[in-house]
Amino acid sequence: MSCNCNRIHPAVITPVLAAGSVASPYFVEVNITQRLCFPTCAENAPVFDPKFSMKALANVGTSQYVATIHVEGIISYVPCNGGCCCTKQQPLSQDFTIPIFSATTPTSVTVTAGNTSNIVAVSGCQQCGRTFVSETPLTLTVA
C-alpha cells in the first residue's frame, strides 16, 4: 500500500450556513473531508483538533463581503493492520471562504469554534477507510 504523503491532496472544505442565520452572529457548520495517506479503522476515529482563524475580509459588492478563514491542525491516526505499529500524522493547513452580508462596513470578524466531531467514512462491511470527515460548528461575529 503505497502513498506518497509528500503529495497530500487538499481537503474539501464545505461551510454550510445554518437555516435562519441571517445576521451576526452567523452560525456555520464546517465540514472538512480529507483523504488519509493510509487506511485507518472506522471504529477508531482519528484525533483532529482544528484551529480556525480569520485571515482576510474582502468587499465584493454593495453590502457583500467574503471572509477568508484559515484552518490548521494535525490529523493523528493508527493505520489498519498495525501499519508499523505507530500513529501516523497528517497535517492540514488550508483557507476557505464564507460570504457575509453586512449593511455597514465590518471592522472585525471574530471566529469562535465549537466542539469538533471526527469519523472515518466507510461503506457496507468495510472496517477500514481513508476518507476522514471532521465537522466543527463556527460562530462568526461581525462588528
Backbone as ProteinMPNN parsed JSONL, in Angstrom:
{"seq_chain_A": "MSCNCNRIHPAVITPVLAAGSVASPYFVEVNITQRLCFPTCAENAPVFDPKFSMKALANVGTSQYVATIHVEGIISYVPCNGGCCCTKQQPLSQDFTIPIFSATTPTSVTVTAGNTSNIVAVSGCQQCGRTFVSETPLTLTVA", "coords_chain_A": {"N_chain_A": [[0.848, -1.16, 0.0], [1.106, 1.783, -1.172], [1.711, 5.2, -0.707], [2.225, 8.446, -1.544], [3.034, 10.609, 0.642], [4.108, 13.062, 0.447], [2.712, 14.38, -1.349], [0.08, 15.276, -0.52], [-3.326, 15.431, -1.024], [-5.424, 18.336, -1.34], [-7.792, 19.157, 1.215], [-11.373, 18.858, 1.098], [-13.34, 21.471, 1.837], [-16.301, 22.458, 3.236], [-18.347, 24.974, 4.069], [-21.432, 25.451, 5.724], [-24.135, 27.494, 6.01], [-26.236, 27.972, 8.766], [-29.762, 27.383, 8.828], [-31.864, 30.175, 9.039], [-29.892, 31.796, 10.026], [-29.234, 34.815, 9.569], [-28.136, 37.189, 10.285], [-25.477, 38.812, 12.112], [-24.565, 37.283, 15.179], [-23.284, 34.869, 12.889], [-24.028, 31.452, 12.241], [-22.231, 28.679, 11.346], [-21.71, 25.494, 9.952], [-18.865, 23.641, 9.532], [-17.596, 21.414, 7.293], [-15.016, 19.197, 6.864], [-13.36, 17.234, 4.621], [-10.98, 14.819, 4.136], [-8.572, 12.911, 2.406], [-6.846, 10.267, 3.747], [-3.405, 9.246, 4.068], [-2.959, 6.587, 4.67], [-5.062, 3.709, 5.159], [-7.371, 3.623, 7.893], [-8.842, 2.281, 10.88], [-12.358, 2.2, 11.071], [-13.66, 2.143, 13.493], [-12.001, 3.445, 15.244], [-11.787, 6.592, 15.638], [-9.903, 9.155, 14.061], [-7.761, 11.589, 15.667], [-8.271, 14.979, 15.73], [-7.925, 18.325, 16.147], [-8.927, 21.041, 15.065], [-7.755, 24.378, 14.414], [-9.13, 27.491, 13.938], [-8.903, 30.577, 12.203], [-9.34, 34.045, 11.473], [-8.506, 35.325, 8.366], [-8.711, 37.187, 6.209], [-10.806, 39.854, 4.982], [-12.882, 40.711, 2.409], [-14.403, 43.152, 0.332], [-16.901, 42.54, -1.923], [-19.007, 43.567, -3.268], [-21.932, 45.705, -3.071], [-22.661, 45.906, 0.235], [-21.799, 43.305, 0.443], [-19.559, 40.799, 1.405], [-16.582, 38.787, 1.639], [-15.332, 36.486, 3.788], [-12.202, 35.207, 4.514], [-11.162, 32.316, 5.906], [-8.791, 30.627, 7.896], [-7.74, 27.314, 8.456], [-6.111, 24.973, 10.489], [-4.267, 22.089, 11.561], [-3.352, 18.875, 12.978], [-3.944, 15.677, 11.809], [-4.212, 12.803, 13.541], [-3.728, 9.335, 13.504], [-4.116, 5.729, 13.695], [-2.897, 3.38, 11.509], [-4.692, 0.761, 9.72], [-4.288, -2.769, 10.322], [-1.973, -2.64, 11.867], [0.166, -1.274, 10.546], [3.042, -0.496, 10.852], [2.9, -0.192, 13.505], [2.539, 2.288, 14.723], [1.458, 5.651, 15.412], [0.22, 7.642, 12.812], [0.705, 10.86, 11.385], [-0.902, 13.533, 9.818], [-0.695, 16.579, 8.295], [-2.891, 19.432, 8.104], [-3.579, 22.366, 6.508], [-5.207, 24.982, 5.415], [-7.102, 27.419, 3.511], [-10.433, 28.732, 3.424], [-13.542, 30.11, 2.224], [-16.217, 32.267, 3.335], [-19.256, 33.72, 2.578], [-20.537, 36.945, 3.495], [-23.15, 39.093, 4.481], [-23.488, 42.492, 5.1], [-24.856, 45.468, 6.136], [-23.451, 47.638, 7.004], [-20.002, 48.675, 6.89], [-17.887, 46.151, 7.892], [-15.716, 46.102, 10.721], [-14.387, 44.209, 12.071], [-14.113, 40.623, 12.277], [-14.917, 37.973, 14.234], [-13.97, 34.686, 14.958], [-15.3, 31.845, 16.378], [-14.905, 28.62, 17.502], [-16.791, 25.607, 17.923], [-17.361, 22.369, 19.461], [-15.563, 19.739, 17.943], [-16.321, 17.066, 15.715], [-15.217, 13.912, 14.7], [-14.801, 11.386, 12.186], [-14.236, 8.274, 10.4], [-15.16, 7.667, 7.21], [-16.838, 4.927, 5.931], [-18.136, 2.303, 3.834], [-20.813, -0.101, 3.722], [-19.69, -3.271, 4.668], [-17.112, -2.575, 5.254], [-14.166, -2.234, 7.212], [-12.051, -0.587, 7.375], [-10.859, 2.597, 6.22], [-10.022, 5.445, 4.116], [-11.135, 7.898, 4.015], [-11.438, 10.685, 5.768], [-13.534, 12.517, 7.884], [-14.444, 15.567, 9.259], [-16.302, 17.643, 11.419], [-17.105, 20.891, 12.424], [-18.741, 23.306, 14.335], [-18.981, 26.777, 13.711], [-19.009, 30.085, 14.98], [-19.491, 33.2, 13.652], [-18.813, 36.419, 14.401], [-19.663, 39.527, 13.432], [-18.506, 42.765, 13.481]], "CA_chain_A": [[0.0, 0.0, 0.0], [1.996, 2.927, -1.259], [1.077, 6.51, -0.724], [3.222, 9.492, -1.49], [2.496, 11.618, 1.554], [4.655, 14.365, 0.101], [1.718, 14.965, -2.252], [-1.229, 15.15, 0.115], [-4.359, 16.175, -1.737], [-6.123, 19.307, -0.498], [-9.071, 18.747, 1.793], [-12.58, 19.52, 0.612], [-13.903, 22.183, 2.982], [-17.628, 22.951, 2.876], [-19.08, 25.664, 5.132], [-22.878, 25.493, 5.487], [-24.788, 28.454, 6.885], [-27.419, 27.415, 9.429], [-31.052, 27.971, 8.466], [-32.262, 31.24, 9.945], [-28.727, 32.59, 10.416], [-29.221, 35.876, 8.558], [-27.467, 38.374, 10.821], [-24.408, 38.494, 13.051], [-23.542, 36.296, 14.817], [-23.654, 33.833, 11.928], [-23.69, 30.094, 12.669], [-21.804, 27.919, 10.172], [-21.157, 24.155, 10.187], [-17.766, 23.446, 8.588], [-17.291, 20.01, 7.022], [-13.699, 19.001, 6.251], [-13.172, 15.86, 4.165], [-9.576, 14.661, 3.743], [-8.104, 11.55, 2.134], [-5.677, 9.925, 4.552], [-2.354, 8.525, 3.341], [-3.088, 5.16, 4.951], [-6.371, 3.368, 5.717], [-7.446, 3.523, 9.34], [-10.049, 1.574, 11.311], [-13.535, 3.054, 11.233], [-14.068, 2.168, 14.9], [-11.081, 4.313, 15.983], [-11.782, 7.893, 14.964], [-8.673, 9.938, 14.173], [-7.776, 12.752, 16.542], [-8.045, 16.214, 14.977], [-8.429, 19.482, 16.884], [-8.593, 22.145, 14.165], [-7.729, 25.765, 14.884], [-9.657, 28.379, 12.907], [-8.569, 31.984, 12.409], [-9.742, 34.976, 10.425], [-7.332, 35.7, 7.576], [-8.958, 38.408, 5.435], [-12.188, 40.21, 4.68], [-12.881, 41.468, 1.156], [-15.673, 43.682, -0.156], [-17.106, 42.033, -3.286], [-20.193, 44.221, -3.818], [-22.652, 46.517, -2.098], [-23.018, 45.16, 1.453], [-21.389, 41.899, 0.284], [-18.172, 40.58, 1.798], [-16.14, 37.4, 1.702], [-14.363, 36.247, 4.856], [-11.291, 34.091, 4.282], [-10.861, 31.669, 7.182], [-7.695, 29.65, 7.821], [-7.859, 26.189, 9.388], [-4.94, 24.101, 10.508], [-4.18, 21.098, 12.623], [-2.721, 17.597, 12.647], [-4.82, 14.509, 11.911], [-3.439, 11.674, 14.087], [-4.493, 8.095, 13.385], [-3.367, 4.474, 13.65], [-3.27, 2.649, 10.294], [-5.217, -0.603, 9.851], [-3.313, -3.865, 10.273], [-0.731, -2.302, 12.549], [0.882, -0.273, 9.76], [4.3, -0.151, 11.532], [2.601, -0.098, 14.942], [2.713, 3.632, 15.261], [0.489, 6.651, 14.994], [0.591, 8.48, 11.669], [0.226, 12.231, 11.488], [-1.076, 14.171, 8.519], [-1.03, 17.985, 8.517], [-3.911, 20.104, 7.303], [-3.437, 23.819, 6.603], [-5.893, 25.492, 4.234], [-8.036, 28.53, 3.618], [-11.73, 28.601, 2.773], [-14.251, 31.385, 2.292], [-17.615, 32.319, 3.751], [-19.844, 35.008, 2.21], [-21.197, 37.664, 4.587], [-23.892, 40.303, 4.129], [-23.479, 43.471, 6.185], [-25.279, 46.781, 5.648], [-22.373, 48.57, 7.339], [-18.67, 48.115, 6.653], [-17.375, 45.469, 9.084], [-14.367, 46.46, 11.169], [-13.749, 42.976, 12.55], [-14.869, 39.37, 12.267], [-14.375, 37.057, 15.235], [-14.31, 33.287, 14.693], [-15.311, 31.012, 17.578], [-15.197, 27.231, 17.134], [-17.432, 24.727, 18.895], [-16.751, 21.044, 19.58], [-15.334, 19.047, 16.676], [-16.684, 15.651, 15.613], [-14.38, 13.257, 13.691], [-15.093, 9.99, 11.85], [-13.72, 7.722, 9.147], [-16.322, 7.237, 6.429], [-16.714, 3.637, 5.239], [-19.433, 1.828, 3.352], [-21.105, -1.525, 3.862], [-18.988, -4.076, 5.666], [-15.714, -2.162, 5.373], [-13.695, -1.918, 8.554], [-11.02, 0.434, 7.245], [-11.101, 3.577, 5.17], [-9.096, 6.573, 4.003], [-11.872, 9.157, 3.963], [-11.59, 11.294, 7.083], [-14.526, 13.595, 7.876], [-14.468, 16.331, 10.501], [-17.289, 18.721, 11.41], [-16.957, 21.844, 13.516], [-19.597, 24.489, 14.238], [-18.308, 28.06, 13.918], [-19.804, 31.295, 15.135], [-18.804, 34.375, 13.116], [-19.378, 37.657, 14.921], [-19.239, 40.642, 12.584], [-18.683, 44.057, 14.172]], "C_chain_A": [[0.898, 1.229, 0.0], [1.194, 4.213, -1.34], [2.181, 7.538, -0.626], [2.676, 10.624, -0.633], [3.169, 12.97, 1.376], [3.704, 15.097, -0.84], [0.318, 14.759, -1.682], [-2.22, 16.02, -0.657], [-5.012, 17.186, -0.805], [-7.427, 18.722, 0.037], [-10.198, 19.465, 1.065], [-13.236, 20.143, 1.842], [-15.21, 22.835, 2.546], [-18.277, 23.634, 4.079], [-20.559, 25.748, 4.765], [-23.503, 26.434, 6.51], [-26.058, 27.834, 7.46], [-28.676, 28.134, 8.964], [-31.43, 29.023, 9.502], [-31.123, 32.133, 10.392], [-28.521, 33.692, 9.377], [-28.555, 37.162, 9.045], [-26.411, 37.926, 11.82], [-25.003, 38.277, 14.44], [-24.094, 35.213, 13.881], [-23.216, 32.474, 12.47], [-23.428, 29.264, 11.419], [-21.273, 26.559, 10.616], [-20.092, 23.922, 9.117], [-17.446, 21.957, 8.496], [-15.95, 19.955, 6.301], [-13.576, 17.526, 5.898], [-11.769, 15.741, 3.59], [-9.256, 13.191, 3.5], [-6.829, 11.327, 2.941], [-4.667, 9.158, 3.704], [-2.491, 7.015, 3.503], [-4.495, 4.879, 5.471], [-6.29, 3.264, 7.24], [-8.777, 2.871, 9.707], [-11.191, 2.553, 11.567], [-13.94, 3.177, 12.699], [-13.162, 3.048, 15.761], [-10.963, 5.649, 15.259], [-10.434, 8.587, 15.134], [-8.86, 11.123, 15.124], [-7.421, 13.97, 15.689], [-8.708, 17.341, 15.741], [-8.09, 20.729, 16.071], [-8.636, 23.507, 14.854], [-8.138, 26.654, 13.713], [-9.266, 29.815, 13.233], [-9.016, 32.807, 11.206], [-8.49, 35.425, 9.686], [-7.54, 37.019, 6.838], [-10.453, 38.612, 5.253], [-12.161, 41.104, 3.45], [-14.29, 41.911, 0.797], [-15.817, 43.241, -1.603], [-18.334, 42.652, -3.954], [-20.858, 45.034, -2.73], [-23.159, 45.64, -0.957], [-22.632, 43.685, 1.397], [-19.89, 41.763, 0.548], [-17.865, 39.091, 1.743], [-15.068, 37.311, 2.787], [-13.515, 35.044, 4.468], [-10.856, 33.578, 5.648], [-9.733, 30.667, 6.955], [-7.956, 28.557, 8.856], [-6.565, 25.394, 9.325], [-4.975, 23.18, 11.713], [-3.503, 19.845, 12.107], [-3.752, 16.494, 12.846], [-3.938, 13.35, 12.373], [-4.296, 10.42, 14.053], [-3.555, 6.893, 13.36], [-3.82, 3.715, 12.41], [-3.833, 1.267, 10.614], [-4.076, -1.609, 9.751], [-1.967, -3.485, 10.871], [0.089, -1.243, 11.863], [2.107, 0.304, 10.422], [4.073, 0.159, 13.005], [2.81, 1.295, 15.52], [1.631, 4.559, 14.726], [1.05, 7.449, 13.825], [0.023, 9.872, 11.906], [0.185, 12.852, 10.105], [-1.5, 15.62, 8.75], [-2.158, 18.466, 7.612], [-3.76, 21.597, 7.56], [-4.002, 24.42, 5.322], [-6.756, 26.693, 4.561], [-9.351, 28.145, 2.955], [-12.477, 29.909, 2.979], [-15.703, 31.208, 2.719], [-18.158, 33.688, 3.346], [-20.604, 35.621, 3.389], [-21.936, 38.862, 4.001], [-23.85, 41.226, 5.336], [-23.815, 44.839, 5.603], [-24.23, 47.849, 5.939], [-21.032, 47.886, 7.114], [-18.15, 47.459, 7.929], [-15.962, 45.95, 9.433], [-13.63, 45.244, 11.711], [-14.706, 41.798, 12.398], [-14.174, 38.439, 13.249], [-14.885, 35.653, 14.942], [-14.208, 32.509, 15.998], [-15.744, 29.607, 17.179], [-15.862, 26.494, 18.287], [-16.697, 23.397, 18.947], [-16.699, 20.343, 18.227], [-15.723, 17.584, 16.783], [-15.9, 15.042, 14.455], [-14.818, 11.817, 13.462], [-14.26, 9.578, 10.643], [-14.932, 7.178, 8.418], [-16.006, 5.937, 5.704], [-18.105, 3.22, 4.771], [-19.572, 0.332, 3.587], [-20.355, -2.183, 4.996], [-17.524, -3.676, 5.834], [-15.367, -1.832, 6.819], [-12.657, -0.811, 8.54], [-11.375, 1.392, 6.12], [-10.063, 4.677, 5.193], [-9.809, 7.919, 4.018], [-12.156, 9.646, 5.378], [-12.563, 12.463, 6.963], [-14.553, 14.244, 9.259], [-15.504, 17.441, 10.37], [-17.124, 19.579, 12.656], [-17.935, 22.995, 13.318], [-18.77, 25.748, 14.525], [-19.348, 29.145, 14.133], [-18.955, 32.453, 14.629], [-19.523, 35.618, 13.623], [-18.79, 38.815, 14.13], [-19.541, 41.944, 13.318], [-18.239, 45.196, 13.269]], "O_chain_A": [[1.387, 1.656, 1.046], [0.138, 4.276, -1.968], [2.991, 7.491, 0.299], [1.949, 11.49, -1.119], [2.837, 13.925, 2.078], [3.87, 16.29, -1.097], [-0.527, 14.127, -2.317], [-1.967, 17.199, -0.905], [-5.142, 16.929, 0.392], [-8.072, 17.9, -0.613], [-10.005, 20.538, 0.493], [-13.637, 19.439, 2.768], [-15.239, 23.648, 1.622], [-18.712, 22.957, 5.01], [-20.902, 26.077, 3.629], [-23.416, 26.207, 7.717], [-26.856, 27.245, 6.731], [-28.661, 29.343, 8.733], [-31.325, 28.783, 10.705], [-31.357, 33.132, 11.073], [-27.745, 33.537, 8.434], [-28.43, 38.12, 8.282], [-26.447, 36.799, 12.314], [-25.884, 39.038, 14.84], [-25.206, 34.717, 14.058], [-22.157, 32.36, 13.087], [-24.285, 29.156, 10.543], [-20.476, 26.479, 11.551], [-20.386, 23.998, 7.924], [-17.075, 21.324, 9.484], [-15.767, 20.585, 5.26], [-13.675, 16.665, 6.772], [-11.406, 16.471, 2.667], [-9.627, 12.328, 4.297], [-5.866, 12.087, 2.837], [-5.039, 8.497, 2.735], [-2.178, 6.254, 2.587], [-5.071, 5.722, 6.159], [-5.267, 2.865, 7.796], [-9.728, 2.91, 8.926], [-11.008, 3.595, 12.197], [-14.499, 4.195, 13.106], [-13.517, 3.366, 16.896], [-10.128, 5.808, 14.368], [-9.882, 8.606, 16.234], [-9.978, 11.588, 15.349], [-6.393, 13.985, 15.012], [-9.92, 17.319, 15.96], [-7.094, 21.399, 16.342], [-9.444, 23.747, 15.751], [-7.559, 26.574, 12.63], [-9.292, 30.224, 14.394], [-9.061, 32.319, 10.077], [-7.521, 35.858, 10.309], [-6.656, 37.876, 6.836], [-11.25, 37.68, 5.355], [-11.493, 42.138, 3.446], [-15.249, 41.152, 0.936], [-14.951, 43.533, -2.427], [-18.664, 42.298, -5.086], [-20.395, 45.049, -1.59], [-23.982, 44.747, -1.161], [-23.093, 42.896, 2.223], [-19.071, 42.5, -0.001], [-18.763, 38.25, 1.793], [-14.034, 37.974, 2.712], [-14.046, 33.985, 4.133], [-10.26, 34.307, 6.441], [-9.717, 29.951, 5.953], [-8.343, 28.842, 9.989], [-6.001, 25.172, 8.253], [-5.616, 23.454, 12.728], [-3.126, 19.765, 10.938], [-4.36, 16.384, 13.911], [-3.011, 12.961, 11.662], [-5.44, 10.424, 14.508], [-2.37, 7.014, 13.05], [-5.009, 3.432, 12.267], [-3.501, 0.673, 11.64], [-3.032, -1.327, 9.164], [-0.929, -3.967, 10.418], [0.661, -0.384, 12.534], [2.2, 1.525, 10.544], [4.95, 0.707, 13.672], [3.211, 1.446, 16.674], [0.982, 4.276, 13.719], [2.204, 7.876, 13.844], [-1.015, 10.033, 12.549], [1.124, 12.715, 9.321], [-2.552, 15.867, 9.34], [-2.345, 17.967, 6.503], [-3.808, 22.039, 8.708], [-3.36, 24.377, 4.272], [-7.094, 26.951, 5.716], [-9.376, 27.328, 2.035], [-12.087, 30.725, 3.815], [-16.323, 30.166, 2.501], [-17.589, 34.712, 3.725], [-21.229, 34.911, 4.177], [-21.412, 39.56, 3.133], [-24.137, 40.807, 6.457], [-23.143, 45.314, 4.688], [-24.127, 48.842, 5.218], [-20.941, 46.658, 7.145], [-17.987, 48.135, 8.945], [-15.131, 46.174, 8.553], [-12.402, 45.242, 11.801], [-15.927, 41.955, 12.392], [-12.985, 38.151, 13.111], [-16.077, 35.45, 14.706], [-13.163, 32.51, 16.649], [-16.809, 29.418, 16.592], [-15.55, 26.717, 19.457], [-15.543, 23.304, 18.527], [-17.668, 20.356, 17.468], [-15.49, 16.939, 17.806], [-15.909, 15.583, 13.349], [-15.165, 11.108, 14.406], [-13.664, 10.41, 9.959], [-15.651, 6.328, 8.944], [-15.032, 5.851, 4.957], [-19.117, 3.726, 5.257], [-18.585, -0.401, 3.645], [-20.379, -1.716, 6.135], [-16.77, -4.386, 6.5], [-16.159, -1.235, 7.548], [-12.407, -0.17, 9.561], [-12.099, 1.039, 5.188], [-9.317, 4.827, 6.161], [-9.16, 8.965, 4.031], [-12.998, 9.095, 6.088], [-12.441, 13.294, 6.064], [-14.668, 13.569, 10.282], [-15.581, 18.104, 9.336], [-17.019, 19.079, 13.775], [-17.962, 23.602, 12.247], [-17.968, 25.779, 15.458], [-20.426, 29.121, 13.541], [-17.842, 32.671, 15.107], [-20.693, 35.841, 13.315], [-17.583, 39.054, 14.153], [-20.676, 42.197, 13.723], [-18.308, 46.359, 13.664]]}, "name": "protein", "num_of_chains": 1, "seq": "MSCNCNRIHPAVITPVLAAGSVASPYFVEVNITQRLCFPTCAENAPVFDPKFSMKALANVGTSQYVATIHVEGIISYVPCNGGCCCTKQQPLSQDFTIPIFSATTPTSVTVTAGNTSNIVAVSGCQQCGRTFVSETPLTLTVA"}
